[in-house]
Amino acid sequence: MWVNPEEVLLASALWMTERANPYFILQKRKGHGDGGGGLAGLLVGTLDVVLDSSARVAPYRILYQTPDSLVYWTIAHGSSRREITEHWEWLEHNLLQTLSIFENENDITTFVKGKIQGIIAEYNKNHDIKEDDDTDKFKEAIAKFRKLFGMPEEEKLVNYYSCSYWKGKVPRQGWLYLSINHLCFYSYLLGKEAKLVVRWADITQLEKNATLLLPDMVRVSTRCSEHVFSVFLNVNETFKLMEQLANIAMRQLLDNKGFEQDRSLPKLKKKSPKKVSALKRDLDARAKSERYRALFRLPKDEKLDGHTDCTLWTPFNKMHILGQMFVSTNYICFTSKEETTCSLIIPLREVTIVEKADSSNVLPSPLSISTKNRMTFLFANLKDRDFLVQRISDFLQQTSSKIYFERDITGSLNSSDDEVYSQQGSLLSCSPQRSSLGSEGESERQFNLNDNSVPTATQALMTMYRRRSPEEFNPKLAKEFLKEQAWKNHFAEYGQGVCMYRTEKTKELVLKGIPENMRGELWLLFSGAINEMATHPGYYEDLVEKSMGKYNLATEEIERDLHRSLPEHPAFQNEMGIAALRRVLTAYAFRNPNIGYCQAMNIVTMLPDYYNTRVVGALVDQGVFEELARVYVPQLYDCMQELGVISTISLSWFLTLFLSVMPFESAVVVVDCFFYEGIKLIFQLALSVLDANIHQLLNCKDDGEAMTVLGRYLDSVTNKDSTLPPIPHLHSLLTDDGEPHPEVDIFKLVRSSYEKFGFIRADVIEQMRFKQRLRVIQTIEDTTKRNVVRTIVTETAFSIDELEELYSLFKAEHLTSCYWGGTSNPMDRHDPSLPYLEQYRMDLEQFKGLFTVLFPWASGTHTDSLALRFFRLLDQNADALINFREFITGLGEYREGKRVCITPLCVCD
């Protein structure tokens, strides 16, 4: 191919000249072709691999040189003699005579370089190639990757790294290629070639380890092999990318919706650095956006635009705090360098003024941001303030347009635009009179529900059904009043609503328990639900309307569980509360038809990835909890594993956030902390419960006894500050046949969890989740494969081992070709609602790849027609798709020689 002219000083070094004329030289790399060039060829080949020379994949080249110059210019590369000969003949026929007209050598050089660049530009234009997508160096790497491993153009290379691969006890220095679907390695040392291709979907374990001899080792495990890589220039960057690609593969194993998302990765701006591939930059941007959303609890479609170091003036302590500002499409966020000092979320919908203040030695490059609730935030020490202000202004303009558009749509439901504005303002500023999590509606608007006779709650169910004893618990009410005053004082000092300064003092107030009157407001705020509601106004009401009157298996299961939900709570002992729960669960099942309804959702329906047909999220966190228990309560771990208790308790604790195992008034304190701290709170609290019962558990003889010990302990967890009268927990009512367990104060339990296990970081938990996710999903895949084989083994002559291998091959080809493309929709080719044998289906284009693997003898000019004939024979129901049952049935008949005719010369019986 033609390449941008690049200067070469030594034309003869490691190259042999095959053709020459006054202006151009055609050369071949030493050691390439017949004979290999002897020892010199082996050394050159080794150098090409170790130094990542393009000559390994393009062993032919054409140089340009004027007669009186010592400088050469590379103008073309070729992977074959045929390709380079075509370029050579074009030069001789089109340029050679023209160059003889010029008198000045500089003019000749300028003309040749311009002509070659013009050819490249025309080619890129005709083939719709963007010049700024990838560097020339990376394009060479892509060409090597495809040639070395036989990958099609659809397989995107993300990045490549120099490293050593340990084959046995010998390290092989070479290059690790990471693409969307594969991990590949290539090495060539002194005539010995080493190749490795591993699909991300086959990886069961991915670890970064350090030993005395190998301080930067990465271990990649599959079901049947283990591979070790070391001597990376940047092992952290490499491992993070490997994790990300493995995660994409795991998501695709579970849900084909991931294919469309991963095939349309967001492109960055053209000014992005070009040191790595465009796809690598896109994946980096996605990873940064995911961390950004998790850090500030932002909507899942929010994309980070950039971040910069700065300082924030905090009026509550009159200090400039060092940290980072993050800017995205709809938010400006800040977090301090010291994790717990201060964090801030400013939705652009709340911003009224953004202005540059005057710089000074004390306050360089300041930026002032004012909001609707009359708060002003002062940032300083911004490196590129003008560019930052321009970006924020652009996003503000988009936000304003979006708000006006929503007003036009919703204006007909309200009396005036002013009313719409005031309603939005009251919602977005988290007014306690308007916000409550306990009810699924915030206004008196009546929805058109399944039963119009059932009234809709106009305030939180907890408030409506608050039971008080005749004595009114005066000391407790006084303490509740003091809590409310403490929060009001906090709001006065740190701000109220979504733009509030979140500090260590905020966390301290949460750990003391959120007042009941403020729970709705603060749960919405800390969980990030307030931002989701603002981003998708009216979304829940719309779901309720659409799910009305839909009857299916999910709604039947919901109806069976409605009257068993939190039976100890008065809000769910009447038709109004039950109707509210029915609306929430039915709307959720309608929105997520692949999940529908699972038990425990009637208690808490919010944990992502927990509720699906395979409860993957819950199984992953169960594995994380087992690993944490092994590290932090080792003396108890072996005993609990023998009894098989950890898996049982962790599922019930995590699925319902302790709501199903603790008295309600105590469990809501756990939920308070969960919304503020995230899942790390649940893990550290679970460890604290085990630690508190360590001696009793070590003396247990079976799992029943251990479960009784933990059940009695959790039943005794009390909230002495609650203004509700004690509500007996259902579990304690059914199992209380002995002396009551000493009371355990919920606030002391939470404090103890922070003191003993609060050092466990959220990012460490995410790392452990990744490791467990690989294990869980591959275990599910193995179980599915066994079920499929067990179902069909009696219908075919194939052995169990053969069926397992064919199933793996069928699914691997299905997944890979789904990414590479096909003639049908990926969603049509995978239907999780069908039996396992029929879930995965292939169209003709996908089958062609599988056909060449199964029948290598059929490769040639008639391969496509042979594949078409065989595909039609396999497609028993003529729907242009074949499932695994059809595939095995047809293949079995082919094996036995029955009625299979795919060529005119075959004889059918």
LOPAGU-982904 format. One record per residue (C-alpha): x, y, z. Coordinates in steps of 0.02 Angstrom, whole numbers, plus 50000, padded with zeros to 5 digits. Layout:
# residues N
XYZ
...
//
This chain:
# residues 909
500005000050000
500535018049974
501205026650130
501615044550174
503425047350120
504605043650264
506485047050263
507695032250263
509555034950293
510255017550258
509355009550112
510394993650105
510354989050290
509414972450308
508614974550133
509054967449961
508734977349800
507754967849667
507354981749542
507984999349515
507855014249398
508515032249412
507175037349539
506435021749621
507095005749705
506094989949743
506794980149890
506444963949984
506814960750168
508274949150201
507724932150262
506004933250179
505464920150053
506234903749998
507734898350097
507464910850237
509174918750212
510114907050329
510754913550496
510654931650437
508824929050394
508444921550565
509284936250652
508344948950545
506684940150577
507014940250765
507464958750763
505864962750666
504784954550800
505704961450951
505834979150880
504054978750808
504674982050632
503374984050496
504464973150384
503764957650470
502064960450390
502674970550239
504294962650178
504304972550015
504524991349994
504835004749862
506055019049894
506175035649804
507875044249779
508525057849666
510155053549574
511265065649671
510515063249845
511015051249984
509295052150065
507945039450022
506065040550051
504915025650081
503355028049974
502555010549972
502494994250071
501884977350015
501454960950100
501664951249937
502684952249779
501094954349677
500514969549776
502204978349769
502414974349583
500754983049545
501384998849631
503064997649541
502244996149370
501105010949407
502625021649448
503515016549289
502005019949178
501375036049260
502825045049345
504495040049271
504365049949109
503585064949198
505045066349319
506315068049179
505545084849133
506025093049299
507715101749311
507785104649500
507925089549616
506965098549754
505515100949632
505575082349589
505515077549774
504075089649809
503115082849659
503345064449707
502875067249890
501345077449839
500795064249714
500935050049839
499995059949972
498655063849843
498455045249802
498265041249988
496995055150014
495965049249863
495985031349927
495425036850100
494025047150025
493395033049914
493445020550059
492735032750189
494305031950298
494555046150421
496345052050422
496365055850607
495695039050666
497365030250695
499205033750674
500195025750533
501125015350663
499505008450730
498855004750555
500414994250529
500034985050690
498254981650629
498934974450467
500134963250565
498744957550681
497604952550538
498974943750441
499744934350588
498114928050663
496974927550510
495744940050582
494424948350471
494314967150452
492804967450568
493884962050716
494484978350792
496214979250869
496174989951026
498024990651072
499634980451074
501034979051201
502804972151210
502974958251338
503624940751373
502564925051362
503104910451470
502994894851364
503484881351487
504994887851582
505624898551438
505084916651412
504694921651232
504874940251198
503544946551078
501944956751060
500274955251147
498804960551038
497154964851123
495624965651012
493774966551051
493534947651049
495284940351067
496914940751164
498334936151045
500214934351064
501584932450932
503434929150950
504794924550825
506504920550895
507884912550792
506704903450676
505494897650812
503754904950802
502524905850947
500694910350923
499274911251048
497444915751022
496224916251169
494424922251161
493934934251300
492324924351322
493354908851368
494334917051509
493894910851683
495194920551783
496224936051753
497484940951887
498924953051908
500214945752026
501944950452087
503334938452133
505174940752171
505664935251996
504154942351904
503594958751985
502324962751848
501544946151800
499814944151721
499014926951729
497634922351606
496664906251640
495394896951534
494504880551568
495924870351495
497514880851503
498464894451593
499534908051515
500784919451601
501424936051532
502744947451608
504024961251574
502744974651526
503234992651503
501594997951586
500764983151669
499384993451750
498775000651586
498844983651502
497914974851642
496544988051651
496214986251466
496184967251482
494924968851623
493824980251521
493814969051368
493464953651475
492004962951555
491284966951384
491394948451338
490544943151499
489114955451469
488894948651293
488784930851361
487304936451467
486424948551352
486554951851165
486054970051194
487874972751237
488374969751055
487524985350989
488244995851130
490014989451104
489944990850915
489515009350926
490785015851050
490775034951068
492085043950966
493145057251049
493505074350980
494765075850839
495975085050952
496215069551059
498025063351073
498465050450942
499735040151040
498515025651046
497135018950934
495485027850917
494595012750990
495775012451139
495375030851171
493525026951159
493675012751285
494695023851402
493335037151389
492005024151430
492975017951582
493215035751646
491365039451623
490885023751718
492015028451865
491335046251860
489515040551864
489865028352006
490795041552108
489395054452100
487875042952075
487405050551907
486215043951772
486905029351670
486945039051506
487995053451575
489675054751485
491205063351559
491895077251449
493475080551550
494225084351719
495535096251788
496435100051951
495785115152045
495355122152217
493625125152290
493245138752418
492225130852558
491305144352658
490895132652803
492735131852855
493415146452752
494735136152660
495295132652483
495195113752461
496285105152331
495375092952219
494725089452044
493305096951944
492345085351826
491285092151684
490015081951587
488515085351477
487335089251621
488405091051779
489885099751858
490605089452001
492035091252124
492925079552242
494345083652359
496035074952354
495685068352528
494205057052494
493065062052639
493435080852648
492165087452525
491205082752367
489985092752264
488705089752126
488035104452025
486735099851893
486805112051748
484905113451759
485195122451924
486535134451859
486065152651828
487755161451807
489505155851757
490785169851759
492655172451767
493195182351920
494735193551928
496365184151953
497585188152092
499125180452171
498035173352309
496665167252192
497325163452017
496105159851874
494505159651979
492815153951913
491155158051997
489595147251974
487905152752043
486345141952059
484465144452073
484455141752262
485645156652281
487215146752314
488865152452238
490355141052213
492095148252187
493395137552097
495185143252068
496885137452003
496095131551841
497405127951708
496365131951553
494965142751620
494425150251453
494205133351371
493285126751525
492075141451525
491725138651341
491345120251367
490185123851514
489315137451412
489035125251269
488275112351387
487205125751473
486505130751304
486035112651268
485245110951441
484195126551416
483575120351248
483115103651327
482125112051467
481155122951344
480755107551240
480095098251392
479025113251438
478245113351265
477795094851283
477125095651461
476355112951450
474655106151400
474545096951567
474765113051667
473945129851674
475485140051625
477355139251592
477645147351760
476825132651844
477945120451753
479475130451806
478945130951987
478585112251990
480285108351918
481105119952040
480275112052190
480765094752132
482555098552085
482935107852244
482335092952345
480995101752441
480535090552588
478695094552565
478725087652388
479955073152396
479685056052473
480315038852430
478955029852522
477605034152394
477775030852212
476955047352165
477385064952222
475825074752178
473955071752190
473865066852008
472795050951990
473465037751870
472325027051765
472675011051862
472024993351848
470754997051984
470165015051983
469285012352149
470955010852239
471565027952299
473335033652263
474415039352409
474795057852411
476205056752538
477465044152602
476675027752661
477845027952812
477105044652862
475305039752829
475425023552928
476545028953070
475925019953224
476175028053392
475835021053564
474695030653683
476185037653776
476855045153613
478625040353664
479035058053720
480915055353750
481075047553578
480095061453496
481225073953580
482755064853511
481965064253338
481645082953350
483485085753393
484005075453242
482895085953130
483635101853202
485405095253173
484995092052990
484185109152971
485735117253046
486785106952926
485745113052779
485945131152836
487845129152841
488185117252696
486685120352583
485145109952549
484695099352400
485715092052261
487025106052268
487415103152452
489225101952509
489455083652560
490755082152697
491295071052841
489985079752947
488635074252824
489205056352845
489175058053035
487365063753029
486905049152916
487715036753035
486645043753176
485075039853076
484055050652958
482455057853036
480895049352969
480185065652900
481765068352796
482065050652734
481135053152570
482105068852528
483825062352579
483625044852505
483215052852338
484725064252356
486065052052413
485535037852298
485575049052145
483735045552108
483385064252109
484485066151956
483675051351867
481955059051900
482515075851834
483305067851680
481745057451642
480235067451704
478615057651706
479495041351667
478725031351809
476965037751775
477165032751593
477735015151642
476235013151757
475055018251616
475865006351491
475924991551612
474074993451654
473084977651617
474614967351566
474424949651632
475824936951621
476874925351729
477714940051816
476064948151868
475434931451934
476984929552043
476804947552102
475004944652156
475534929252255
476874938952349
475974955452380
475164950452544
476774942352606
477804958252588
478414965652752
476914958552847
477494967053007
477324984452931
475604992752941
475795001452772
475654984552684
474144978152779
472874988352681
472374990152500
473165007252473
474915001352521
474734984952426
474124994252271
475655005652279
476804990452290
475864982052146
476134997352035
478004997852072
478294979352041
477194978351886
478024993751809
479744986351845
479284969651766
478574978751614
480164988951594
481294973551615
480374959051530
481924947951531
481954949251721
480114950651761
479904947351947
481014938352072
480694934752254
481404948052371
480964961752246
479384964452347
480544970952484
481834980552384
481864982952194
483384993252151
485014983452150
485724982851972
486214965651905
485474957052059
483784952951987
483834943151825
483494925351775
485214920251840
485414932351989
487184935751930
487454951252037
486954942152196
488094927452155
489534939152117
489344948252283
489184931552371
490894927052301
491594943952354
490924941552530
491714924252542
493384931652489
493234945952614
492774933652752
494304923052709
495434938252726
494674947452874
493894933552982
495064919052936
494784909553098
492924908353054
493044906052866
493484887452860
492124883152985
490804893052889
491314885152724
491154867652797
489414871852860
488944880052694
488234895152783
489084909852696
488194907152530
486504905852617
486634921052728
487464932252600
486064930152473
484684934552596
485664949052671
486214956852507
484624954052406
483574963852532
484884974952615
484504966552784
482674971852773
482104953652776
483184948452924
483154963653041
481724972753125
481094985853004
481515001053110
483324994953122
483504989652940
483025006952876
484575013752963
485585001452858
484715008252703
485135026052760
486985021752760
486865011252602
486205025752500
487615036852563
489075024552559
488565011652430
488814992852433
490404993652540
489284997152690
488344980752665
489964970852654
490744978652809
489114976752907
488994958252858
490804955552914
490424964453077
488944952753110
490044937553083
491414944853193
490174948353333
489614930053334
491274921853302
491354911353461
489564904853448
489794900553264
491404890953295
490444879553414
489044875953290
488894858053228
487804860653074
487124874252961
485444874853050
486264879053215
487324892553134
485824900253048
484894900553214
486344909653298
486394922953163
484504924253152
484304927253339
485684940153335
484914949953191
483174948753268
483874957353424
484564972453328
483544987153393
483355005453353
483045014053519
482865030853431
481405025453322
479755034153357
478835018653295
478295006053427
479294989853419
478644979153275
478994960653304
479984953653157
479154939153066
480704928253084
480744930753272
478884926753287
479154910053200
480774904853286
480714912453461
480714896953571
482054901653696
482734915853798
482844932153701
484534937353636
485294952753720
484814968453625
486054975053495
485984993653459
485954996553270
486975012653283
488335003853384
488334989753257
488565001753112
489935011253207
490804994853244
490774990153060
491665006453017
492945004453156
493374986453111
493114985752923
492885003652863
494605003352781
493924991952641
493875003352489
492515003652356
493775001852215
494484986052296
492724978852302
492494982752117
494124973552078
493504958552176
491824959552088
492694958451920
493634942951972
492064934652039
491034939751887
492194929851774
492014914651886
490124916051906
489724918651723
490874904651665
490104893151796
488374897651729
489004894251553
489664877151605
488004872951688
487044878351533
488164867851422
487904852451531
486014855051529
486004856651340
487064841051316
486024831151440
484444835951346
485044831051172
486264816751204
484884803651184
484374810751014
486054809150927
487524797350905
488784810450963
489634807151130
489484819051278
491254825751249
490884828651064
489264837551103
490104848851230
491454853251103
490164856550966
489124867251083
490644877751130
491084879650946
489304884250898
489134897351033
490874904451005
490524906750821
488824914250862
489544927050985
491014932050876
490004933850717
488684943850811
490024956750840
490714955550663
488974957550591
487664947450500
486144948850389
484914948150535
484684957550698
485764951050845
484214951650955
483334939550835
484794927450850
484694926251041
483054924151134
483334920151321
481494915351341
481714899851233
482404882951293
484304882051300
484374871551141
483494885151042
484124901251123
485614904151009
485274904650823
486354907850670
485964915750504
486824910750343
488254923350358
488684916950531
488564898850475
489824901550334
491204904350462
490694888850559
490594878750398
492414882350353
492964876950527
491984860550522
492374856350340
494114862950296
494104851650141
492694862250070
493754878150062
493874885049886
492884894049754
491284884449795
491344886549985
489894898849993
488744888349884
489144872649984
488814881850147
487144888050078
486604870450030
487064863350200
486234878050290
484594874750199
484664856550249
484934861150432
483574874650434
482124862750469
480794876150499
481404887150354
481534903050460
483264907350390
484014903650562
484694887450635
484764883550821
485874871050909
484584856950901
484424858850712
486304860150697
486634843950794
485224834550709
485844838950535
487664836050579
487234819050651
486354814150491
487854820050391
488974809550502
487894794150475
487774797550288
485884799850284
485004810950154
486384823950156
486784830549984
487754846649975
488594844149806
487924837549641
489164823049650
488544816449819
487464800849823
485954802049938
485224786950025
//
